[in-house]
Amino acid sequence: MTVLVTTPNGMVGRYVTEALRDRTDARFLVRSAASAEALAGLVRGEIIRGDATDAAAVRRAVEGVDRLFLAHPFAEDQIAAETTLGLTALDAGVRRIVKLGARRFGGGRTPDAVTGNHDIIADRLREAGVAELTVLQPDRFLQNFLPSAASIARGTLADAAGPGARGYVDVRDIAEAVVAELLTDHPTGGEIELSGPASLSLSELAAVFGAALDTPVRYVDVPLNDAWRTDLADRGTAPSIIDGLHDLYANYRHEGTADLGNGVQRILGRPPRSAETFARELLRPAALGSA
Ligand SMILES: NC(=O)c1ccc[n+]([C@@H]2O[C@H](COP(=O)([O-])OP(=O)(O)OC[C@H]3O[C@@H](n4cnc5c(N)ncnc54)[C@H](OP(=O)(O)O)[C@@H]3O)[C@@H](O)[C@H]2O)c1
């Protein structure tokens, strides 16, 4: 059985890759030379260099593959990349696809391109007749806060998701669910929402982080205004992606308290990791390393 992992250096992909590193029947599709180099010393399986939108590279990557972990960042090429990969894999005989999606919002929210892209891709896969399709729909990742570990350690958690409470989920749980769905004989399948064990507001999350870092941490709201847009544009984010993120964050701000998905329990048979565990095991070391 051959498994293909896409975005093996991505937020979820890196943990999936870590779990499959000793398998000679795991294959990894990477785009950049830097990512390929980072992988080379880590995995025993085959590494294929190529862009997920390049049909020839994708054909090489999916040849002989039985199961596919399909992931892609929110980007202008996301729909093209995931449909090219998924449909080419299906043509090549892939039976099972485990797709990384995103949790949808409760009724009455504005359509946003982030969850909208996932719906379009999942619909195309279903229409194409994938025999075994799992669409994992996680809530916001706790690991989103790792790049800000140093400023959190200085006492500020700045974020644009507003006053609501969410089931922030540890990416390690998402990756374990991916690996379980890929490798088991009998996958759970279908759409599966993944959350952490509790809905937390950003003020509550700041308090959890502060306790782990032994310092008071204050939540500061980042409004979705022109300065927010300019900051993203200055970091090279395309205008359509800024619009999509704006609508996503507007939905976060308006949803209030998000329901909790029970996917970790359903797939892995255990409770999800808590924000406290994430803060102690990953945020604190990141803050100490970068402070
Ligand atoms: N962040 C959250 O809170 C959250 C919550 C729920 C769902 N999600 C979903 O999670 C998914 C992953 O998002 P992410 O931001 O975490 O991204 P990511 O998985 O970290 O992906 C980044 C990786 O994508 C690779 N990549 C980008 N374009 C590529 C292309 N054209 N061909 C091949 N590889 C390409 C890059 O490879 P190189 O390094 O080689 O360039 C990079 O390693 C998204 O679909 C998002 O909607 C995120």
The ligand as a Tripos MOL2 file, in Angstrom:
@<TRIPOS>MOLECULE
LIG
   48    52     1     0     0
SMALL
NO_CHARGES

@<TRIPOS>ATOM
      1 N1         -4.7620   27.6440   10.3700 N.am      1 LIG1
      2 C1         -5.9480   27.3170   10.8430 C.2       1 LIG1
      3 O1         -6.3510   27.7260   11.9360 O.2       1 LIG1
      4 C2         -6.8290   26.3880   10.0350 C.ar      1 LIG1
      5 C3         -8.0040   25.9380   10.6120 C.ar      1 LIG1
      6 C4         -8.8040   25.0440    9.9000 C.ar      1 LIG1
      7 C5         -8.4220   24.6280    8.6480 C.ar      1 LIG1
      8 N2         -7.2560   25.1030    8.1020 N.ar      1 LIG1
      9 C6         -6.8960   24.6390    6.7440 C.3       1 LIG1
     10 O2         -5.6210   24.0470    6.7790 O.3       1 LIG1
     11 C7         -5.1030   24.0460    5.4450 C.3       1 LIG1
     12 C8         -3.6180   24.2140    5.5100 C.3       1 LIG1
     13 O3         -3.3380   25.5740    5.6940 O.3       1 LIG1
     14 P1         -1.9380   26.0910    6.2460 P.3       1 LIG1
     15 O4         -1.9860   27.5590    6.1840 O.co2     1 LIG1
     16 O5         -1.6730   25.3920    7.5310 O.co2     1 LIG1
     17 O6         -0.9300   25.6350    5.1330 O.3       1 LIG1
     18 P2          0.1880   24.5510    5.2580 P.3       1 LIG1
     19 O7         -0.4700   23.2310    5.4540 O.co2     1 LIG1
     20 O8          1.1770   24.9980    6.2800 O.co2     1 LIG1
     21 O9          0.8220   24.5420    3.8170 O.3       1 LIG1
     22 C9          2.0180   25.1830    3.4890 C.3       1 LIG1
     23 C10         2.7550   24.2770    2.5600 C.3       1 LIG1
     24 O10         2.0580   24.2110    1.3060 O.3       1 LIG1
     25 C11         3.0210   23.9540    0.3030 C.3       1 LIG1
     26 N3          2.4970   24.4610   -0.9620 N.ar      1 LIG1
     27 C12         1.9270   25.6690   -1.1810 C.ar      1 LIG1
     28 N4          1.5740   25.8000   -2.4670 N.ar      1 LIG1
     29 C13         1.9570   24.6440   -3.0910 C.ar      1 LIG1
     30 C14         1.8770   24.1800   -4.4310 C.ar      1 LIG1
     31 N5          1.3230   24.9190   -5.3960 N.pl3     1 LIG1
     32 N6          2.3570   22.9390   -4.7120 N.ar      1 LIG1
     33 C15         2.9230   22.1690   -3.7420 C.ar      1 LIG1
     34 N7          3.0280   22.5680   -2.4440 N.ar      1 LIG1
     35 C16         2.5480   23.7940   -2.1310 C.ar      1 LIG1
     36 C17         4.2610   24.7220    0.7380 C.3       1 LIG1
     37 O11         5.3310   24.0050    0.2590 O.3       1 LIG1
     38 P3          6.8050   24.6400    0.0850 P.3       1 LIG1
     39 O12         7.3330   24.7570    1.4960 O.co2     1 LIG1
     40 O13         7.5310   23.6160   -0.7000 O.co2     1 LIG1
     41 O14         6.6340   25.9410   -0.6050 O.co2     1 LIG1
     42 C18         4.1490   24.7410    2.2740 C.3       1 LIG1
     43 O15         5.0160   23.7960    2.8900 O.3       1 LIG1
     44 C19        -5.8590   25.1060    4.6710 C.3       1 LIG1
     45 O16        -6.6180   24.4980    3.6720 O.3       1 LIG1
     46 C20        -6.7510   25.7610    5.7280 C.3       1 LIG1
     47 O17        -8.0250   26.1630    5.2150 O.3       1 LIG1
     48 C21        -6.4530   25.9690    8.7610 C.ar      1 LIG1
@<TRIPOS>BOND
     1     1     2 1
     2     2     3 2
     3     2     4 1
     4     4     5 ar
     5     4    48 ar
     6     5     6 ar
     7     6     7 ar
     8     7     8 ar
     9     8     9 1
    10     8    48 ar
    11     9    10 1
    12     9    46 1
    13    10    11 1
    14    11    12 1
    15    11    44 1
    16    12    13 1
    17    13    14 1
    18    14    15 2
    19    14    16 1
    20    14    17 1
    21    17    18 1
    22    18    19 2
    23    18    20 1
    24    18    21 1
    25    21    22 1
    26    22    23 1
    27    23    24 1
    28    23    42 1
    29    24    25 1
    30    25    26 1
    31    25    36 1
    32    26    27 ar
    33    26    35 ar
    34    27    28 ar
    35    28    29 ar
    36    29    30 ar
    37    29    35 ar
    38    30    31 1
    39    30    32 ar
    40    32    33 ar
    41    33    34 ar
    42    34    35 ar
    43    36    37 1
    44    36    42 1
    45    37    38 1
    46    38    39 2
    47    38    40 1
    48    38    41 1
    49    42    43 1
    50    44    45 1
    51    44    46 1
    52    46    47 1
@<TRIPOS>SUBSTRUCTURE
     1 LIG1         1 GROUP 0 **** ****
